[in-house]
């Protein structure tokens, strides 16, 4: 389900974000779906990443959440469509986290671990490195 929502939301953002005055591409970093399919978190960032504009652009995206919900409901056939929450992800932090994991793996200090957030995370996955 997460991959279907991811693909459909990406299509929505490609078609609409320029209309909202956002000069960056909206990127979907992660999609988390609750086990009961009642809640979805969509973590987004922007390319190019401009920290000084990210929050303002994010608020513009959030203001169109209703349109996104209708778009997804039209694309995905569900009896009850889940509540959607948009979250802003910082790709610079995410990159640093992945770099740390890569270094640990290359030094054999990291076993086989599942990095999926089965709880649907309330925090940006990149923030846990601090």
C-alpha positions as CSV (number, residue, x, y, z in Angstrom):
1,X,0.0,0.0,0.0
2,X,2.8,2.4,0.9
3,X,4.4,2.1,-2.6
4,X,1.0,2.7,-4.3
5,X,0.5,5.9,-2.2
6,X,4.1,6.9,-2.8
7,X,3.7,6.6,-6.6
8,X,0.3,8.4,-6.8
9,X,1.4,11.2,-4.5
10,X,4.6,11.7,-6.5
11,X,2.5,12.0,-9.6
12,X,0.2,14.6,-7.9
13,X,3.2,16.7,-6.8
14,X,4.8,16.7,-10.3
15,X,1.5,17.9,-11.8
16,X,0.7,20.6,-9.2
17,X,3.6,22.0,-7.3
18,X,4.5,24.7,-9.9
19,X,0.9,26.0,-9.6
20,X,1.6,26.7,-5.9
21,X,4.6,28.9,-6.5
22,X,7.1,26.3,-5.4
23,X,10.3,26.5,-7.5
24,X,11.6,23.1,-6.2
25,X,10.6,19.6,-7.0
26,X,8.6,18.0,-4.1
27,X,10.3,14.7,-3.3
28,X,8.6,11.9,-1.3
29,X,11.2,10.5,1.1
30,X,9.1,7.9,3.0
31,X,5.5,6.7,3.3
32,X,4.4,5.0,6.4
33,X,1.0,3.2,6.5
34,X,-0.5,2.0,9.8
35,X,-1.3,-1.7,10.0
36,X,-5.0,-1.0,10.1
37,X,-4.7,1.3,7.0
38,X,-6.3,4.2,8.9
39,X,-3.3,6.5,9.0
40,X,-0.6,7.5,6.5
41,X,2.5,9.7,7.0
42,X,4.1,11.1,3.9
43,X,7.6,12.5,4.5
44,X,8.6,15.1,1.9
45,X,11.6,17.2,1.0
46,X,12.5,19.5,-1.8
47,X,15.1,19.5,-4.6
48,X,17.1,21.6,-4.7
49,X,17.1,21.6,-0.9
50,X,17.1,25.2,0.4
51,X,16.8,25.2,4.2
52,X,15.7,28.8,4.3
53,X,12.8,28.1,2.0
54,X,11.8,24.6,3.1
55,X,9.4,25.5,5.8
56,X,7.6,28.1,3.7
57,X,7.3,25.6,0.7
58,X,6.2,22.9,3.1
59,X,3.4,25.1,4.4
60,X,2.3,25.7,0.8
61,X,2.1,21.9,0.2
62,X,0.2,21.4,3.5
63,X,-2.4,24.0,2.4
64,X,-3.2,21.6,-0.5
65,X,-3.6,18.5,1.6
66,X,-7.3,18.3,0.7
67,X,-6.5,18.2,-3.0
68,X,-3.9,15.5,-2.4
69,X,-6.5,13.4,-0.4
70,X,-9.1,13.7,-3.2
71,X,-6.4,12.8,-5.8
72,X,-5.3,9.7,-3.9
73,X,-8.9,8.7,-3.3
74,X,-9.6,8.8,-7.0
75,X,-6.5,6.8,-7.8
76,X,-6.7,4.2,-5.1
77,X,-9.8,2.2,-4.5
78,X,-10.4,1.8,-0.8
79,X,-13.6,1.6,1.1
80,X,-12.3,4.0,3.7
81,X,-9.4,6.3,2.8
82,X,-6.8,6.8,5.5
83,X,-6.0,10.0,7.3
84,X,-3.0,11.6,5.7
85,X,-0.3,13.5,7.6
86,X,2.5,15.4,5.8
87,X,5.9,15.7,7.5
88,X,8.9,17.7,6.4
89,X,12.1,15.6,6.1
90,X,15.6,17.2,6.0
91,X,17.6,15.3,3.3
92,X,20.9,16.6,4.6
93,X,20.3,14.8,7.9
94,X,19.1,11.7,6.0
95,X,22.2,11.6,3.9
96,X,24.4,11.9,7.0
97,X,22.5,9.0,8.6
98,X,22.9,6.8,5.5
99,X,26.6,7.7,5.4
100,X,27.1,6.6,9.0
101,X,25.2,3.3,8.3
102,X,27.4,2.7,5.2
103,X,30.6,3.2,7.3
104,X,29.4,0.8,10.0
105,X,28.5,-1.8,7.4
106,X,31.9,-1.5,5.7
107,X,33.6,-2.0,9.0
108,X,31.5,-5.0,9.9
109,X,30.0,-3.2,13.0
110,X,26.4,-3.4,11.8
111,X,24.6,-6.7,11.7
112,X,21.7,-7.4,9.4
113,X,19.1,-5.0,10.8
114,X,15.7,-4.0,9.5
115,X,15.6,-0.2,9.3
116,X,11.9,0.0,8.5
117,X,10.0,2.1,11.1
118,X,7.1,-0.3,11.9
119,X,5.7,2.2,14.4
120,X,5.1,4.8,11.7
121,X,7.6,7.2,13.3
122,X,6.6,10.6,14.6
123,X,10.2,12.0,14.3
124,X,12.2,12.6,11.1
125,X,14.3,9.4,10.8
126,X,17.3,11.5,10.3
127,X,16.9,13.3,13.7
128,X,17.8,10.1,15.6
129,X,21.5,10.6,14.9
130,X,21.8,13.6,17.2
